[in-house]
């Protein structure tokens, strides 16, 4: 084990220890230990794995603090891997010198507007464990090309931009598990202009990643207007924030000319809420949303636009009635194709933030099957179909609040729809009746008016 103090690091929070730590990386035995203390550095500690060989960096079970007073990452792991994770794509030298660098048990604090925590580029199996990264710009920054990344049991907290940032990176296989990622202003986890496959985000607390003065922040943000993200899960997390301008808890952005850029993704068993939009999905394919508790979508609970092969399963959209404040929670589908919605319960318990004419707006969509859902205390109309084709609404209960004069009907179908079936439902009567369906636009049977 190499102690950075053996190379002259003081750890007093005043002396610049950058040179001493760099020497410990270069000349030590590869097990770099920070004893308890506050280690001030003015520049990035570079860790070129090909040069220095296998390495682990630890902070004495969290008692050591690294203070980054310069621009850039406090620690920069640099590897030479440029191919895939297939065993045949690795040179023996990479296994001997570069695999699985570990950084654990360390606090990193930024003291510069452009200070970052850790950057990894060209690295195979980087492993980050039991870290506290705060007051930085980016917490963990993955860039260029990485493979088989593990981020676990970390606190990534109060960073000015992004907690975990996959930035123009070619990355297959990443597990983000058991972390607190919170109070990062732009995003908790963000992917931008990257090629990402096999991403698992599980059992994390991803909260309050928002900016009350900025636009478009999100707790989980996949920006695939350039690049692709496919094959992943968001499972068993708490994802919540406060309403911020254009904010979302989970946001997927694909490209209009490449609707397959983001997808093959499961969003399951999460608590998601307290943002302008809980789920904001654009130009995506094969996204499955099931088993989630969704609440306080202050403008929209789910907004899906230009999505294909979209599955919305047995989720609840609701909130405890004793909570104060307004929340609209409208579910909107626009220009989506091949949609299955089953087992959903949507109940409005709080007044709306925005004047809306329906609880569920479905516009310009094709091949939509809605079955076995419940909409309770509907706003205006339960489901409003506009310019849709081949839609089936079946085996559902849709009703307004008793004595609500603004409630019009359970289902309304406009004159631009075609091939609509409304069958075997319990439908609440409103000022326009239980439902409106022009005869030439579809068929209705077996419904019970309540």
C-alpha positions, 0 to 999 in steps of 0.5 A: 500500500502506498500512502500519499503522505509518504510522497509529501502530501500534507492533507492540511487543506492548505498546502497544494498536494497535487504534485505529491499525489501525482508522484504517489500515482507514478511511483507507488505500488498501485494501491494508493491510500489517502489517510484521514485529512483534507488534500488540496489540489490545484490541478487534475491528478492524471492516472494513465493506466497503460503507464502506471498499471493496475490501480486502486485509490481509497480514502480511508473509509470516507475519512479523506477529502480531496479538494479540487481548486482547479478546472477539470476533474480531480481524478482522470482515469485514462485507458487505451481500450478502443474496441468492444467488451468481447474477450477477443478485443482485449490485448493481454497488456490491457488485462495486465495493466488497465482492467478494473481501476477502483476508486472508493471511500473518498470525498471529492469537493469542488472549489472551482466553478469548473471543477469535476469529480472523476473522469474516465476515458478509454477504461475497461471496468472502472469501479466507483464505490462509496464516494461522496462527490459534491460542489463540483460541475460534473460528479462522475464524467464518462467520456470517449469510450468505456466498458463495463462501468460500476457505480454503487453506494455513492453520494453524488450531491449538490453539483452545479450541473450533472451528477453522472454524465455520459458525454459523447461516450461509446459505452456498453454495460453500465450499472448505477446501483444503490446511490444517492444522486441529488441536488444537481441542477441540470440532471442527476443522470444525463446521457448526451450525444453517446452510443449507450447499450445495456444501462441499468439504473436500479435502487437509487434515490435520484432527487431534486435535480432541478434548477428553479432559474434554468430551463429543462432540467431532469432527474434522468435525462437521455438526450439522443437527438444525436446518438443512441441509447438502447437496452436498459432499465430504470427500476426500483428508484425514487425519482422526484424533484420540485417543479422547475421551468420545463422540468421532468423527472424522466426525459427521453429525447430522440431525433425526429428523423431517427425515432429508434434512437432511444428505446428498448427500455423498461421503467418499472417499480419506481416512485416518480413525481413532483415535477412539471412532467413526471415522464417526458418521452419524445421520438422513442421506441419500445418503452415499457412503463409499468408498476410505478407510482406516479404523482404530482405531475404538476403539468403532465403525468406522462407526455409521449410524442412520436413514440412507437411500441409504447406499453403503459401498464399497471401504474397508479397516477395519484396523490394523497388527498391531504397534500396541499397545492395543485397538480394537473397530472394530465396524460397526453399521447401525440402522434404515437403508434402501436400503444398498449395501455392496461391496468392503469389507475388515474385519480385526480385528488388535487385541483389542476394547475392548468385549465385542461379539457380532459384527463387523457388526451390522445391526438393523432395516434394509430393502433391504440388499445386501452383496456382495464383502466380506471379514470376517477374524478376525471377533468372535463372528459376522461379520454378525448380522442382527436384525429386517431385511427384504430383505437379500442377502449374496453373493460374500463371505468371512467367517471367524473366527480359527483356534482362537477359541472365541468365534467362533460363525458367519459369518452369523446371522439371527434369527427376526424377519428376512424375505426374506434371501438368503445365496448364493455365499459362503465362510463360516467354521465356528464353534461354531454352524456356518457360518451360521444362517438359519431356513428361513422367513426366507430362502434359502441356496445356493452357499456353501462352508464353510471 
